[in-house]
Amino acid sequence: MTQKNLDYYLNLNWTLIEGEDLDFEGKPYHYIMIEEIPSFCFCAKTIEKARENYKKQLKLSLLVMLESGETIREPGQSEIEPDWENLCP
């Protein structure tokens, strides 16, 4: 089996979810989330800055996931179901 590395994952066509919200002071900010990585969210003052810079955080997130041996759901894969039999004996 071929080992998938950081470059492989960085070049996938991730499903981006873009949005706008207000911060605690009522000022707007823009965010990018990745559907396949529920813990991922990158925020910036403008959508252009968010699009320009989210891959820096994605790289760090993927590095942590790879180093910890976490399963990474790829675009097009169905959501990974927990192994309930081993989690709840």
QUIPE-V354925 format. One record per residue. N is the residue number from 1. SS is DSSP state (~ for helix, > for strand, _ for the rest). OMEGA is omega in degrees with one decimal (999 if undefined). Layout:
BEGIN
[[N;SS;OMEGA] [N;SS;OMEGA]]
END
This chain:
BEGIN
[[1;_;-179.2] [2;_;177.8] [3;_;178.0] [4;_;-176.3] [5;_;-177.5] [6;~;-179.8] [7;~;177.6] [8;~;-177.0] [9;~;179.9] [10;~;-177.0] [11;_;176.1] [12;_;179.4] [13;_;-176.4] [14;_;177.5] [15;_;-178.1] [16;>;174.4] [17;>;-178.2] [18;>;178.7] [19;>;179.3] [20;>;178.6] [21;>;178.7] [22;>;177.2] [23;_;-176.5] [24;_;179.0] [25;_;179.4] [26;_;179.8] [27;_;-178.8] [28;>;171.1] [29;>;-178.3] [30;>;-179.6] [31;>;172.2] [32;>;174.7] [33;>;177.1] [34;>;-175.2] [35;_;-175.5] [36;_;179.3] [37;>;-173.6] [38;>;-178.4] [39;>;-174.8] [40;>;172.1] [41;>;178.2] [42;>;-177.5] [43;>;176.9] [44;>;-178.8] [45;_;179.1] [46;_;179.1] [47;~;178.6] [48;~;178.5] [49;~;178.4] [50;~;179.3] [51;~;-177.9] [52;~;-168.9] [53;~;-174.5] [54;~;-177.2] [55;~;176.2] [56;~;178.2] [57;~;177.8] [58;~;179.5] [59;~;179.6] [60;~;179.0] [61;~;179.7] [62;~;177.3] [63;~;179.3] [64;~;-179.2] [65;~;179.9] [66;~;-178.7] [67;~;-179.6] [68;_;178.9] [69;_;-179.3] [70;_;176.2] [71;_;-179.7] [72;_;177.9] [73;_;-178.6] [74;_;176.6] [75;_;180.0] [76;_;177.3] [77;_;176.0] [78;_;-178.6] [79;_;-177.4] [80;_;178.3] [81;_;175.0] [82;_;175.0] [83;_;-172.9] [84;~;-177.9] [85;~;178.9] [86;~;179.4] [87;~;-176.3] [88;_;-177.8] [89;_;999]]
END
